[in-house]
Amino acid sequence: MSGSVSKKEQLFVLVSANPYVTQQELADALHLSRSAVAGHIAGLIREGRILGRAYMFPETRAILCIGGANIDRKLRTAAPLRMGTSTPVSQHESYGGVARNIAENLARLGVSAALMCAIGDDASGKGLMNHAKSSGIDTSGSLHVSGACSGTYTAILDHSGELVLALAHMELCELLNRDFLISRRSQLNAAAMIVADMNLPPDSIQLLMNEALVNNKPLIIVAVSQPKMARLPAVLNGVRLLILNQAELEQRLVTRFSNHEGIIGGCLQLQEQGVTDVIVTLGAEGVIFTDAKRGLPAQHLAAHQAEVVDVTGAGDAFAAAVCWSLHQTPDDMQLACQRGLQLAALTIQTETSVLQTLDATIFNEG
């Protein structure tokens, strides 16, 4: 910034661009002491130019999504896959990541959505951030890592669109650790709801659970893979909702389930560990969900009939619609699951991970 502009005005520009910036980050950027930064902030508040950092627009409290953001590469075989030899494929690239996909779905549904992720300073990272901003997602709390490569997710699909193999490079998510989240506490506190995927380190998941208990804020955790189920703490107090598939449930409980009754029993075990509600996604068989808020027994909902074009992103679309619905109607889990299944069915009928024609009117149809 120009030396002719006062430090206070420079600080105002920085806070306007990122209401969640910390005093230490401001001090480093402006070469000031933290006490000097605090003094300038106090002056701006007295002048009425800001209402206090991270509380500038209280009427638009966001659903904050924390976790993975990466480049999705989908390779689809032209014929049945044969191992050990070259297979012709078509390739499609898009922006992905569980937390990022959920945030984009939410933004397209018309709610205030924020994304807290870690990206490199490469072309992929810049593209991810530019696309998120153009989609209406607040990315101001994200971590930018100099000299690092942004994450990638490579999915190999068979000729019918079903997932055969997925390779995830998500190392940067390890930097979204407890200390980082504490540095973004003002944004965490300002959120209406927090949605965290399990790319986060275990200490971060535990911190979010502790904060949810203290602040009585809805925390929704979305599983991402069987190996990362090990990141979930033994005690789940503070989790409003855990969304996972059958394989992830089995990984957590070290048990196999052969029928819906067994899965329902598994959900009850998770509730005994402290989570309020559980949704188990079953692909083409629909979902099983608990409904503790209304005191109802676990139930099964069938999936919508749909022609599969590409399953990538369907689970994230389901989770986003559930979060959107609970944001509107906090205690109706059945309605949330119905909306989730509806959006998932629409998503698998497209080649994109997020339905590009999405808006909230889809839930008024049918």
PyMOL commands that set and color helices and strands:
alter all, ss='L'
color gray80, all
select helices_A, chain A and resi 7-17+23-30+34-46+58-60+98-108+123-134+171-175+178-183+185-190+202-215+227-231+246-253+260-272+283-285+292-294+314-328+333-347+360-364
alter helices_A, ss='H'
color red, helices_A
select strands_A, chain A and resi 63-66+70-77+89-96+113-116+118-120+137-138+143-145+151-157+163-169+193-197+219-222+241-245+277-281+287-291+296-301
alter strands_A, ss='S'
color yellow, strands_A
deselect
rebuild
show_as cartoon
